[in-house]
Amino acid sequence: MYNLAEDIYEDTDVAAQHPEILQQMVNIVLREHTDNDLFPATLPQL
């Protein structure tokens, strides 16, 4: 997860600093995901 307003080159991962936002993002992906053999979704184990 990156702060693109301040880090346009995506050098610094800020996920550990914002676990609540990361969890919200993961929840959205899990809720909205439809299985597809051509485009499998992989998520880190939280």
C-alpha atoms as one frame of an Amber mdcrd trajectory, in Angstrom:
protein
   0.000   0.000   0.000   1.461   3.348  -1.009   0.772   7.023  -0.426   0.776
   8.123  -4.049   0.300  11.771  -3.129   3.743  11.737  -1.495   5.430   8.691
  -3.070   4.626   8.526  -6.788   7.336   5.916  -7.401   5.887   3.544  -4.793
   9.156   3.240  -2.882   7.708   3.069   0.641   5.058   0.526   1.623   2.887
   2.113   4.326   0.592  -0.875   4.980   2.147  -1.611   8.378   1.487   1.981
   9.451  -2.209   1.747   8.487  -3.455  -1.766   9.307  -7.073  -0.622   9.560
  -7.072   0.706   5.987  -5.319  -2.420   4.750  -7.959  -4.600   6.411 -10.730
  -2.543   4.810  -9.109  -3.051   1.402  -8.761  -6.800   1.937 -12.390  -7.031
   3.066 -13.549  -5.285  -0.109 -11.516  -7.620  -2.318 -12.800 -10.700  -0.500
 -16.397  -9.487  -0.702 -16.283  -8.440  -4.364 -14.017 -11.138  -5.809 -15.375
 -13.650  -8.305 -13.181 -16.691  -8.980 -11.602 -16.659 -12.427  -9.000 -19.164
 -13.645  -7.431 -16.554 -15.936  -7.005 -13.922 -13.229  -6.558 -15.561  -9.825
  -6.577 -13.199  -6.854  -3.891 -13.660  -4.243  -3.811 -11.863  -0.928  -1.220
 -11.905   1.824  -2.247 -13.752   4.935  -3.182 -11.167   7.552
